[in-house]
Amino acid sequence: MPALLGTYLVVVAAEHLMFHGILLGLLREGHARAPKSKLVLKGDRAVTYATMRALFRDCQGLGFPGVSLQVGD
């Protein structure tokens, strides 16, 4: 998973939530390669806020120095 300007942008679609574990594995690998990279999570309208917050918490647990939620376009 290549970093763009030191930041990973992850767009979460409701129909792909079953791949949560795979996503975390890829992010873990990316963080190991570039530990100073930041992470931006953006969910589509069908993803609940509670789901995004849970993913946010899991990503923080991976050790990213900055995790943020993006809303809108």
Number of C-alpha atoms within 10 A of each C-alpha: 10 10 15 10 8 13 16 19 17 15 12 21 13 14 10 10 14 9 11 12 10 11 17 15 13 12 19 18 14 17 21 14 13 15 15 14 19 20 23 16 19 19 19 14 12 10 16 11 11 9 14 17 13 11 18 17 12 13 21 15 10 16 15 19 12 13 19 14 14 13 10 7 4
